């Protein structure tokens, strides 16, 4: 078993919980309330700012120029493409970027950000790679899964017309995003081959922790959690 699949297997319960979360299912069939999605958009915007910092740290600590370049591409995808998507949804509700950035983080958002930045600051490059992988990989998988469901129902109606979250699904189901997620998986495999068994254990722990934070993040917006 390749190391990326080993990581996923070690976190299988939490991994499946996020794929089957009611928030995710609600995006897929369009039934998610606007209030819950608005809560998610604002919290995820805050998260993406800090995730962008994590990727920049990854570029700074990358062992070679090709890896630096790929981290730069990841940073661009997060800070431009993903955040543009969030701004477009917010604009529909009369919110600008200043309003998004003034949102107070929930406990789930703050906990996830603290975990990532603490891992980047105190851990080694291998741990950083393992910690950032679940976000990219799970969103690509969720996007592909939800897009597949839409395609299966395409004969019934124009999905873009009936699902208000079609643009979200399209972004994360795109070939571009899938390619970035695949590169993150390949990087984790490559890095794991050159480290000690103890470091691989720390990579597993970082990956499991990040998947747990992903589940908590979905749950917080499902619950409309208040600021911490």
C-alpha angles and dihedrals in degrees: 000000000000115000095249090056089045089056091050093048090052089056097035098130095053091039093057091043091061094046090052098037114135090235091057092044089050091055089049097054097030094242096116111116118251089234093058093045092049089052090051094047093054094045094044090051089058090046094050092055089059094039087057088055089052091053091049088053087050090055091049092051097039114127096224143022098255090055090048090053093050091050087051089053090050090050090051092050092051101040096041114021099034096038091047087057091053092047091052092054091045091050089060087062094045094256124136130199093269089058091050093050092048091060114115114235122244121232089261093053094045092046093051093047092047091050094051097046092043089052091049093048100042105024130068128257093269092057091048090054092050092047095052096043101079094059095053096037098045094047091050090050093046091049092050092046094050093043089053091054091050092049090052089055096040094107092062100057146335099284094202088059097048102035113063089196097056092113090055091052092046092053095053094039092053122119089236094058092042089054093053091049091049090052090053089053092049091048091054090051092047095047093047091058093064102045136080124266088252091056091048088054089053089049090054091049092049092049093049091048092050092050089051090052090051091056091047090050093055090045093051092058092042088055093041087234116204124236114286 
